[in-house]
Amino acid sequence: MANRYGGPPSRGANGYGNFGKAEEDYDAYGGGGDPRNNNNNRGNGYGSPSRGPPPPRGDRGGGSGGGSSSGGGGGPPPVVRNMPSRPRMQSTADRQITQVLEHIRVEWPSLCSEECIPVQLALQLLDTSSVGRAHDYRKFQDTHAYLQESLKNTVHEHHQGFNSSIGTFHKIQSSIQGSQRRVRALKESLASATSSLCSTDPELRKLSETSESYDDLLQTLHELDDLRAVPDQLEARISEKRFLTAVDVLQNALRKLRRPELDDIGALNDLRSYLVNQETALMDILVEELHEHLYLKSPYCQERWQSLYKSQGAFSDEFTDTNAILPFHSILEGMDIEKAVTEDPMKNPEADTFYYIALLVEALNKLGRLQNAVETLKQRMPVELFAIANETNNEVDQRHPSSLRGGTTKSEGLNIYNTRETQMRAEVIHDLLWSLYGKFEAIGEGHRIFHESIKALIRREGAGNNIALLGSFKELWNLYQNEIRSLLRNYVTTDADVFQFDSPNPGSSLNAKKDIARENLFKFAEIDAKSMDISTEFDALEGIVQATVPGLTDNDRKQGADKQRNRLAMDESGARRHTVGGGYSNEHKMPGTHKPLVEPSVFNMSLLLPPTLVFLQRLRTIVPPGSDLATSTLTTFLDNFLVNVFQPQLDETLTKLSDSILAEMDSFAQDPSWSQHSKRPVFKGTTAFFQIVTAFCRMLGTIPPDQALSSLLVTQMMRYYDRCFDWYKLLVTKTQEQTKDANNLRASARFAVQPGEIHEVMKKMWLSDEEDKTLGEKEIHLLIEHTNESRLEPNDIIQDRETITSLCLLYTSMKWLTTKITGLRHITVHETDSSRQSMARQANRRWTLMNDPNKAANEAGPVVLPLTVDTVQTFDNIVSSYEELAGTALLTLHMEVRCRIVHSLRNALSPDVAPYLLEQEVREPDPQILGLNLELVLFDETIARYLRDKEVSFIRTGLGLLINSYLVGNAAMVSPINGQGSRRMQLNILVLQQNLKNVEEGVDLARAANYYSLLDRGADAVIAKAAEDRDKKMGEEAGATQASNTFTYEELKVLLELCFSEQVASPERGLAVAAKRQLADKLQEFSEKA
């Protein structure tokens, strides 16, 4: 078809030429811009498929009067003709009406809007201004004409359908009228039937009553058949462990038997009695089943506690399949306890212990015996828990031979075990604790499920808070508490009869004791549990029970009976072993307690407490919320145990250990294995005492901090200091005198202990970083002055070489102990002190400080003594006391060698002991000098063997200066002396010098030798020497020590007097008077020249 609207204008034309702004069409759907460029919006708005943009509009000014309208005005506009057809098959009229509608949507979108105002559009079409749409009026007419044509074609195409619908309407109307007539006839028939039924017939009534009686009789016979099958059904359900079904069967049967119409049937009396007995028997069976699963007697319960034991115990590294058993909180969250438990006949109910417990609770509740079952289980609880603890103890006893446990000697817990012994004991104790606590935890989990199941039942039935049914968890905890306390007591206290425990619930403890006493009321003394006769009797008894109450015992129960017999045999064998004395502390074993597997000791606390705290922490997650047991009080009994039992036992043990060390004969002897502990030899008792301190501190690291425990160790440190100080006084006390004043000490000890000028000078010399010769000269001057005033006696000198060795060991031991103990010093922020009144407020917080349960047996970790700011002062004072005692021992050694020199030289210079008026020349030194040399050598060997170089140098330095000063300063003691005596003195000096070269480095006795050599040269040489030294000042040319050939005025004056001492001391009076006159002249001349 030719384009009647002319060719398309350019894209920018707007009907007024190419001038003006671009045309903007109205977008009825908010798309904005030209609607011809928004095809997607049109498609989405009208449901039509997307199509390409329509051709542009025709140019308004193509010719005057719109000549483009020629060619038949009835045809569609070009846009409509060029639009693509729909993909579905349509008639010509439908397609035409669709095209005209699309054309209107494209060209006149405002007419499609719900808010369209035709008048507004009409006004726009009449408006010939630039803003009007008069130029589109022709298009509007074309669209209108095409729309009219499309509607006309639609009418022509569908007129046949319109005609046929008129005839169809008449047929439908006729059918409705026929239906109405049939309904009226049916209504009349129903009315006549109703009137017929209302009339009575006596024969029909008799037939109805006879039929009803026959129906009741048949129902009764049917029920009798059902009741006859009840015993077999009940036994089958019990044997299959389908207890809910069994309870339903039993209760339905009893309900039927209680109907009045069955009361007159005498044949049902036996069945009625049987079912009543079975009700009690079923209750017993349910209680026994519940008992076996709550107390781990069923083989299906073993896997869970063994998994807890392996995953939490000492073998956790070897146990890799830790994910095989889900954590309890996951199981608890996964169980829908609020819903009633249902049975699954396709699986074994016992395979899932927790599900089985809930099933049994549901069955007992249906049976109406739940409260009786709870009371029965509560009564059995003490005996069962004790039996489990005893059985676990025996199992661990069999797994660990006694020879591999360490500490088999009866030392009343006073052993300090080495690493290997501690590891062996740790394996036994951890095996016992993790086994027992694994079972206790599994029992607690079972009781939690038991508790939750009962609680859910109470909520479902609206019974309120029944304390009688929900109060068993507190009783369980009280029994756990008693068992743990008994366990700690057995392995910590060496005398179980000494200490008593205060139970938080005296009634429960009393009941437990009654149950234990009842259990031990009697036993068969002469019985062989494995004999044929006993086995036959057990089998016969089981047959009677099975015949009387079917289902009460089955194969599993037979195994349980065998296990019970084995346990009986085990208990008897264990009792026999205990009687013979195979365990520890048999003489103290109380009724109701268990045999300790290792020797009791307070140091076992570091092995016992961490697993116990882990168990208590895990128990917190098991305790049901809202129960009568507060989780914050789970560790209260441990506080009571530590304060009332452990602390007194620890104090007693520490005292005994210290006493055993201090009382040993070789406590202050050299430790044969000192090289393993120290670089220098130390006392055997010191290493033993520090082992106690280390073991104590390591144990304190595994228990909650308590300054009362630290104070116990500080007290023992003070005791050991007192003992060492007493040993020091014993070493330096004169043996021949028994006076109690200070003079009974040796001279060196008096100088080292008593405050004085010499003591202060020695301390300054020792504390000085470099050698101070001035202090050395001052010390020598004070010592010579003091000994000249108070002569040293033989008992002032320590003659025993072993005493010198002990003093050296005392010094090294105190220094070593000071260093080691200082390394234990640790200031802690935890100020818990159970000895104070504030202990109760701190007790609930300190148990949370435990963090590493495995460090008890770990020897490699740091060992510290926790101290607070208050207690550390006492500790520091003790360390200072050790330092002071070590310094006292060193000063005693320092002064001892000097006192020996002074005492020996005094004897050597004394004319009474070694006269120097000799008639002939002597080629041997004095015995006193030889003895002094020997003592110096032995003394030096001793200190060199035991002391460090610094201490040895402190003792050696100044010995040559002392000898020089003493021989020169006390030369007047040798009067009278002659030439042979002078040469003997020089020989003594030479021998001393040769020996001192092996003791003190760089020693030189030239000054003493030169001094006595002037004596050989005579009085004139002395006067000449005085004149030579007259202008010299002592100390300025010689330095800190006196010059070897320079002497003071007094020293030369004494030497001048010695030159005439032989003549002055002559028995001839004339000779003595002449010598005195000559001496006076020489002294006058000496005074003038000196």
Long-range contacts (C-beta under 8 A, 24 or more apart in sequence): 1-75, 1-81, 2-71, 3-78, 4-68, 4-69, 4-70, 4-71, 4-72, 4-75, 4-78, 5-58, 5-68, 5-69, 5-77, 5-78, 5-142, 6-58, 6-59, 6-62, 6-63, 6-68, 7-58, 7-59, 7-62, 8-55, 8-56, 8-57, 8-58, 8-59, 9-56, 9-57, 9-58, 9-59, 11-56, 13-59, 15-59, 15-60, 15-61, 15-135, 16-60, 16-61, 16-130, 17-61, 20-130, 25-109, 26-109, 26-110, 27-109, 28-109, 28-110, 28-112, 28-113, 35-106, 35-109, 36-106, 42-105, 42-106, 46-105, 48-102, 49-86, 49-87, 51-83, 51-84, 54-79, 54-82, 54-83, 54-106, 55-79, 55-82, 57-107, 57-139, 58-139, 60-135, 60-136, 66-138, 69-138, 69-142, 73-142, 73-145, 74-145, 74-146, 74-149, 75-146, 76-100, 76-103, 76-146, 77-103, 77-107, 77-139, 77-142, 77-143, 77-146, 79-103, 79-106, 79-107, 80-146, 91-157, 92-153, 92-157, 93-150, 93-153, 93-154, 93-156, 93-157, 93-158, 94-154, 96-149, 96-150, 96-153, 96-154, 97-150, 97-151, 97-153, 97-154, 99-150, 100-143, 100-146, 100-147, 100-150, 103-143, 103-146, 104-143, 104-147, 107-139, 107-143, 108-140, 108-143, 216-261, 220-261, 220-262, 223-256, 223-262, 224-265, 224-268, 226-253, 226-256, 227-253, 227-256, 227-257, 227-268, 227-271, 228-271, 230-271, 230-275, 231-271, 231-274, 231-278, 234-278, 234-282, 234-551, 235-550, 235-551, 238-282, 238-285, 238-550, 238-551, 239-550, 239-551, 239-554, 240-345, 241-289, 241-348, 241-349, 241-350, 242-343, 242-345, 242-349, 243-282, 243-285, 243-286, 243-289, 243-359, 243-360, 243-363, 244-341, 244-342, 244-343, 244-359, 244-362, 244-363, 244-366, 245-343, 246-282, 246-363, 247-282, 247-363, 247-366, 247-367, 248-366, 250-275, 250-278, 250-279, 250-282, 250-367, 251-366, 251-367, 254-279, 277-549, 278-549, 279-367, 281-549, 281-551, 281-552, 282-367, 282-551, 283-364, 283-367, 283-369, 283-372, 283-373, 284-549, 284-552, 285-549, 285-551, 285-552, 286-360, 286-363, 286-364, 286-367, 286-369, 286-373, 287-364, 287-373, 287-376, 287-377, 288-552, 288-557, 289-356, 289-360, 290-357, 290-360, 290-361, 290-364, 290-373, 290-377, 290-450, 291-377, 291-380, 291-384, 292-560, 293-350, 293-353, 293-356, 293-357, 293-360, 293-446, 294-357, 294-377, 294-443, 294-446, 294-447, 294-450, 295-380, 295-384, 295-385, 295-388, 295-443, 296-388, 296-439, 296-442, 296-443, 297-560, 297-563, 298-350, 298-353, 298-556, 299-556, 299-559, 300-350, 300-351, 300-353, 300-356, 301-353, 301-442, 301-446, 304-353, 304-442, 304-445, 305-438, 305-439, 305-441, 305-442, 306-438, 308-438, 308-441, 308-442, 309-434, 309-435, 309-438, 309-439, 312-434, 312-437, 312-438, 312-614, 312-618, 313-430, 313-431, 313-433, 313-434, 313-435, 313-438, 313-611, 314-426, 314-427, 314-430, 314-431, 314-434, 328-445, 328-448, 328-621, 328-622, 329-621, 332-448, 332-449, 332-452, 335-449, 335-452, 337-452, 337-453, 337-456, 338-456, 338-459, 338-460, 340-460, 341-453, 353-446, 354-445, 354-446, 354-449, 357-446, 357-449, 357-450, 357-453, 358-449, 358-453, 361-450, 361-453, 361-454, 361-457, 362-453, 362-457, 365-457, 370-454, 370-457, 370-469, 371-468, 371-469, 374-454, 374-468, 374-469, 374-472, 375-468, 377-472, 378-472, 378-475, 381-472, 381-475, 381-476, 381-479, 382-479, 382-511, 382-512, 382-515, 382-516, 383-515, 383-516, 383-518, 383-519, 385-440, 385-443, 385-479, 385-480, 385-483, 386-483, 386-512, 386-515, 386-516, 386-519, 386-592, 387-567, 388-436, 388-439, 388-440, 388-443, 389-436, 389-483, 389-487, 389-594, 390-571, 390-574, 390-594, 391-567, 391-570, 392-432, 392-435, 392-436, 392-439, 393-432, 393-436, 393-594, 393-595, 393-597, 394-570, 394-571, 394-574, 395-435, 396-428, 396-431, 396-432, 396-435, 396-597, 397-574, 397-595, 397-597, 399-431, 400-427, 400-428, 400-431, 400-597, 402-582, 405-597, 405-598, 406-598, 407-598, 407-599, 407-601, 408-599, 409-599, 410-584, 410-599, 411-599, 412-494, 412-656, 413-494, 413-599, 413-600, 413-601, 413-602, 413-653, 414-601, 414-653, 414-656, 414-657, 414-660, 415-599, 415-601, 416-603, 416-657, 416-688, 416-691, 416-692, 416-695, 417-603, 417-695, 419-859, 422-857, 422-859, 423-857, 425-598, 425-604, 425-607, 426-607, 426-856, 426-857, 428-597, 428-598, 429-491, 429-597, 429-598, 429-604, 429-607, 429-608, 430-607, 430-611, 430-857, 432-597, 433-487, 433-608, 433-611, 433-612, 433-615, 434-611, 436-483, 436-487, 437-611, 437-612, 437-614, 437-615, 440-480, 440-483, 440-615, 441-615, 441-618, 441-619, 441-622, 443-476, 444-476, 444-480, 444-619, 444-622, 445-622, 447-472, 447-473, 447-476, 448-473, 448-622, 448-623, 448-624, 451-624, 451-627, 452-624, 455-624, 467-628, 470-627, 471-628, 473-623, 473-624, 473-627, 473-628, 473-629, 474-627, 474-628, 474-629, 475-508, 477-619, 477-623, 477-629, 477-634, 478-503, 478-504, 478-505, 478-508, 478-509, 478-512, 479-508, 479-512, 480-619, 481-637, 482-508, 482-509, 482-512, 484-612, 484-637, 485-637, 485-641, 486-592, 486-593, 486-594, 487-594, 487-608, 488-605, 488-608, 488-612, 488-641, 488-645, 488-646, 489-593, 489-641, 489-645, 490-585, 490-593, 490-594, 490-596, 490-600, 491-596, 491-598, 491-600, 491-601, 491-604, 491-608, 492-600, 492-601, 492-602, 492-604, 492-605, 492-608, 492-645, 492-646, 492-649, 493-600, 493-645, 493-649, 494-585, 494-588, 494-600, 494-601, 494-649, 494-653, 495-588, 496-585, 496-588, 496-589, 496-590, 496-593, 497-588, 497-590, 499-644, 499-645, 499-648, 499-649, 501-640, 501-641, 501-644, 501-645, 502-640, 502-644, 504-633, 504-636, 504-637, 512-592, 513-592, 516-591, 516-592, 517-591, 517-592, 520-591, 520-592, 523-572, 527-572, 529-565, 529-566, 529-568, 529-569, 529-572, 530-565, 530-569, 534-565, 535-565, 538-565, 601-653, 602-646, 602-649, 602-650, 602-653, 602-699, 603-695, 603-696, 603-699, 605-646, 605-699, 605-702, 605-703, 606-698, 606-699, 606-701, 606-702, 606-703, 606-856, 606-857, 607-856, 607-857, 609-638, 609-702, 609-703, 609-850, 609-856, 610-702, 610-850, 610-852, 610-853, 610-854, 610-855, 610-856, 611-853, 612-638, 613-847, 613-850, 613-853, 614-853, 632-844, 635-843, 635-844, 635-847, 636-843, 636-844, 638-847, 639-834, 639-839, 639-843, 642-703, 642-704, 642-706, 642-834, 643-708, 643-834, 643-839, 647-706, 647-708, 647-709, 647-712, 647-834, 650-709, 650-712, 651-712, 654-692, 654-696, 654-712, 654-713, 654-716, 655-716, 657-692, 658-689, 658-692, 658-716, 658-719, 658-720, 661-685, 661-688, 661-689, 661-692, 661-720, 662-719, 662-720, 662-723, 668-727, 668-806, 668-809, 668-810, 670-805, 670-809, 677-816, 678-812, 678-816, 680-812, 680-816, 680-946, 680-947, 680-948, 681-808, 681-809, 681-812, 681-945, 681-946, 682-809, 682-812, 682-813, 682-816, 682-817, 683-809, 683-810, 683-813, 686-813, 686-816, 686-817, 689-720, 689-817, 690-817, 690-820, 690-821, 692-716, 693-717, 693-820, 693-821, 693-824, 693-865, 694-863, 697-824, 697-863, 697-864, 697-865, 698-859, 698-861, 698-863, 699-856, 700-865, 700-866, 701-855, 701-861, 701-863, 701-864, 702-850, 702-855, 702-856, 703-850, 704-832, 704-846, 704-847, 704-849, 704-850, 705-828, 705-830, 705-832, 705-846, 705-849, 705-866, 706-832, 706-833, 706-834, 706-846, 707-831, 707-832, 707-833, 707-835, 707-866, 707-867, 707-868, 707-870, 707-871, 708-833, 708-834, 708-835, 710-865, 710-866, 710-867, 710-871, 711-835, 711-871, 711-874, 713-865, 714-871, 714-874, 714-875, 714-878, 717-821, 717-875, 717-878, 718-878, 718-881, 721-878, 721-881, 721-882, 721-885, 724-810, 724-813, 724-814, 724-885, 725-885, 727-806, 727-810, 728-807, 728-810, 728-885, 728-888, 728-889, 731-798, 731-803, 731-806, 731-807, 731-810, 732-798, 732-803, 732-807, 732-892, 734-795, 734-796, 735-795, 736-795, 737-795, 746-795, 746-796, 746-797, 746-798, 746-892, 746-896, 746-899, 747-792, 747-796, 747-797, 747-895, 747-899, 748-798, 748-892, 748-893, 748-894, 748-895, 748-896, 748-898, 748-899, 749-892, 751-783, 751-891, 751-895, 751-899, 752-888, 752-889, 752-891, 752-892, 752-894, 752-895, 753-888, 753-892, 757-782, 758-782, 758-783, 758-786, 758-895, 759-891, 762-891, 762-894, 762-895, 763-887, 763-891, 765-954, 766-887, 766-890, 766-891, 766-894, 766-954, 771-957, 773-1039, 773-1040, 773-1041, 774-1040, 776-957, 776-958, 776-961, 777-961, 777-965, 777-1040, 777-1041, 779-958, 780-958, 780-961, 780-962, 780-965, 780-966, 781-965, 783-895, 783-898, 783-902, 783-962, 784-902, 784-962, 784-965, 784-966, 784-969, 784-970, 787-899, 787-902, 787-906, 788-970, 791-906, 792-899, 792-902, 792-903, 792-906, 794-903, 796-899, 796-903, 797-896, 797-899, 797-900, 797-903, 798-896, 801-938, 801-942, 804-893, 804-896, 804-939, 804-942, 804-943, 805-942, 805-946, 807-889, 807-892, 807-893, 807-896, 808-889, 808-893, 808-942, 808-943, 808-945, 808-946, 808-947, 809-946, 810-885, 810-886, 810-889, 811-886, 811-889, 811-890, 811-893, 811-946, 811-947, 811-951, 812-946, 812-947, 814-882, 814-883, 814-885, 814-886, 814-889, 815-883, 815-886, 817-882, 818-879, 818-882, 818-883, 818-886, 821-878, 821-879, 821-882, 822-879, 824-863, 824-864, 824-865, 825-864, 825-865, 825-867, 825-872, 825-875, 825-876, 825-879, 826-864, 826-865, 826-866, 826-867, 827-867, 827-868, 827-869, 827-872, 828-866, 828-867, 828-868, 830-866, 830-868, 831-868, 833-868, 890-951, 890-954, 890-955, 893-943, 893-947, 893-951, 893-955, 894-954, 894-955, 896-939, 897-936, 897-939, 897-955, 897-959, 898-958, 898-959, 898-962, 900-932, 900-935, 900-936, 900-939, 901-932, 901-936, 901-959, 901-962, 901-963, 901-966, 902-962, 902-966, 904-928, 904-929, 904-931, 904-932, 904-935, 905-932, 905-963, 905-966, 905-967, 905-970, 906-970, 906-973, 908-932, 908-988, 909-967, 909-970, 909-971, 909-973, 909-974, 910-973, 911-973, 911-974, 911-975, 911-976, 915-981, 916-974, 916-976, 916-977, 916-978, 916-980, 916-981, 916-982, 916-984, 916-985, 917-976, 917-977, 917-978, 917-981, 917-1062, 917-1065, 918-978, 918-980, 918-981, 918-984, 919-980, 920-980, 921-980, 921-983, 922-980, 922-983, 922-984, 922-987, 923-987, 924-987, 925-984, 925-987, 925-988, 925-991, 926-984, 926-988, 929-988, 929-991, 929-992, 930-991, 932-992, 933-991, 933-992, 933-995, 936-995, 936-996, 936-999, 937-995, 937-998, 937-999, 940-998, 940-999, 956-999, 956-1000, 956-1001, 957-1000, 958-1000, 959-996, 959-999, 959-1000, 959-1003, 960-993, 960-996, 960-1000, 960-1003, 960-1004, 960-1005, 961-1041, 963-992, 963-996, 963-1005, 963-1008, 964-1005, 964-1007, 964-1008, 964-1042, 967-1005, 967-1008, 967-1011, 967-1012, 968-1007, 968-1008, 968-1011, 968-1047, 968-1051, 969-1051, 971-1011, 971-1012, 971-1051, 971-1054, 971-1055, 971-1058, 972-1054, 972-1057, 972-1058, 974-1058, 975-1057, 975-1058, 975-1061, 975-1065, 976-1058, 976-1061, 976-1062, 976-1064, 976-1065, 977-1015, 977-1058, 977-1061, 977-1062, 978-1062, 979-1015, 979-1016, 982-1012, 982-1013, 982-1015, 982-1016, 983-1016, 985-1012, 986-1012, 986-1013, 1004-1044, 1006-1044, 1006-1045, 1007-1042, 1007-1043, 1007-1044, 1007-1045, 1010-1044, 1010-1045, 1011-1047, 1011-1051, 1011-1055, 1014-1052, 1014-1055, 1015-1055, 1015-1058, 1015-1059, 1018-1059, 1019-1056, 1019-1059, 1019-1060, 1019-1082, 1022-1052, 1022-1055, 1022-1056, 1022-1059, 1022-1086, 1023-1056, 1023-1082, 1023-1085, 1023-1086, 1023-1089, 1023-1090, 1025-1052, 1026-1052, 1026-1086, 1026-1089, 1026-1090, 1027-1089, 1027-1090, 1030-1089, 1030-1090, 1049-1090, 1052-1086, 1052-1090, 1053-1083, 1053-1086, 1053-1090, 1056-1082, 1056-1083, 1056-1086, 1057-1083
